[in-house]
Amino acid sequence: MAGRGEIPRSLFSTALEGIVPYEAGKPVEEVQRELGIERVVKLASNEGPYGPFPAALEAINGAAEELNRYPDGGAYRLRAGLAERHDVAFEEVITGAGADGLIDCLSQVFLDRGDEIVCGWPSFVSYVIDARKLGATPRLVPLRDHRYDLEAMLAAIGPRTKLAYVCLPNNPTGTMSTRAELDAWFEHVPEHVVTVVDQAYFEYIDDPDYADAVQEHFKQGRNVVVLRTFSKIYGLAGLRVGYAVAPAAVVTEISKVRRAFDVSTPAQEAALASLADVDELRRRRDLNATGRAELERVLREHGLEPVEGAVANFVLVELGEDSRPFEERLLREGVIVRPTHGFGAPEAIRVTVGTPDELRFLSEALGRVATTVA
Ligand SMILES: Cc1ncc(COP(=O)(O)O)c(C=O)c1O
């Protein structure tokens, strides 16, 4: 674009050099438009495959008429509902624009230039991007057998480490650390480190060895922040609402850095309405468990081996070579899966559990693409 301002590189924050922007899953409409195909199934972003809960839809419609008003910046009713749900103080709950928005806030709250974070790798890339953009250094600790290696993470903690992320279960591998592993972590993690237990997929998991970090660690007075979201099982990813249970002092600091109206009124109302419907929650958890088993079966049937031990609504498949060509081939068949280069796994794809009909569509698509890789 000739004639437009040329901004000298030196004006941009040096912390941003080398940061690769978050690569989201491709939108369905974009693929339909670009490839001229009618049916496109998206299994790329770990969204719930079903819409919002019925009560949430009603709440959204109700809130629509008042959209001329700013939201309640303090999200009073939602925070109160969450505090009651978890039996913690109102001052120990804060909402945000998804768990992702809260990771951004936590980074701002804790990290100065030169500070460090520790997390497993491959893992959720926002931990890394949000630290880097503040000039902090991420220490990336390789997974062991596709699982977080909490012992190695302890060894990676240094004097400048302030935040340690435990992605539970880990995105993109879908695997979890056990209760005993998490207990051992909290026994040994030094006082100067705050642990962020990211439980974005918490509600999907029924493994008896899976810890509830609010009950088992936050309430024991650990230096821990627990993240949860309405984007996954509750089907509200498009509205952007999540929350943290955290020590009151952390909530106070987050209140200083967050955007004043970061959670819209429909998002607050829909989240609150969703909380009440425990039957629908259970139904979706069961559907997902069946769907995940079916997804794993379909993948194996076509010669693909999903990483073992997945407990949420997605699985990772290692292909043994750059996964983009395979992703492209599936795309042309109308299925969007996620190449995981940004998460540190360039030879893998991540596939989200869909509806039974979507899984059939995936199976047919896999049948048409050569699965001779790996
Ligand atoms: C581990 C993990 N944390 C956080 C998020 C962010 O979720 P949201 O911002 O939609 O609440 C995701 C989403 O994919 C995730 O996988």
Ligand as a Chemical Component Dictionary entry (heavy atoms), coordinates in Angstrom:
data_LIG
# 
_chem_comp.id                   LIG 
_chem_comp.type                 NON-POLYMER 
_chem_comp.pdbx_formal_charge   0 
_chem_comp.three_letter_code    LIG 
# 
loop_
_chem_comp_atom.comp_id 
_chem_comp_atom.atom_id 
_chem_comp_atom.alt_atom_id 
_chem_comp_atom.type_symbol 
_chem_comp_atom.charge 
_chem_comp_atom.model_Cartn_x 
_chem_comp_atom.model_Cartn_y 
_chem_comp_atom.model_Cartn_z 
_chem_comp_atom.pdbx_ordinal 
LIG C1 C1 C 0 -5.661  -25.393 28.287 1  
LIG C2 C2 C 0 -6.490  -24.240 27.852 2  
LIG N1 N1 N 0 -6.521  -23.149 28.604 3  
LIG C3 C3 C 0 -7.258  -22.091 28.266 4  
LIG C4 C4 C 0 -7.988  -22.073 27.103 5  
LIG C5 C5 C 0 -8.717  -20.845 26.751 6  
LIG O1 O1 O 0 -10.091 -21.011 26.797 7  
LIG P1 P1 P 0 -11.062 -19.788 26.764 8  
LIG O2 O2 O 0 -10.259 -18.539 26.624 9  
LIG O3 O3 O 0 -11.951 -20.003 25.600 10 
LIG O4 O4 O 0 -11.782 -19.837 28.067 11 
LIG C6 C6 C 0 -7.972  -23.188 26.264 12 
LIG C7 C7 C 0 -8.722  -23.176 25.006 13 
LIG O5 O5 O 0 -8.521  -23.911 24.088 14 
LIG C8 C8 C 0 -7.193  -24.299 26.657 15 
LIG O6 O6 O 0 -7.117  -25.387 25.893 16 
# 
loop_
_chem_comp_bond.comp_id 
_chem_comp_bond.atom_id_1 
_chem_comp_bond.atom_id_2 
_chem_comp_bond.value_order 
_chem_comp_bond.pdbx_ordinal 
LIG C1 C2 SING 1  
LIG C2 N1 SING 2  
LIG C2 C8 DOUB 3  
LIG N1 C3 DOUB 4  
LIG C3 C4 SING 5  
LIG C4 C5 SING 6  
LIG C4 C6 DOUB 7  
LIG C5 O1 SING 8  
LIG O1 P1 SING 9  
LIG P1 O2 DOUB 10 
LIG P1 O3 SING 11 
LIG P1 O4 SING 12 
LIG C6 C7 SING 13 
LIG C6 C8 SING 14 
LIG C7 O5 DOUB 15 
LIG C8 O6 SING 16 
# 
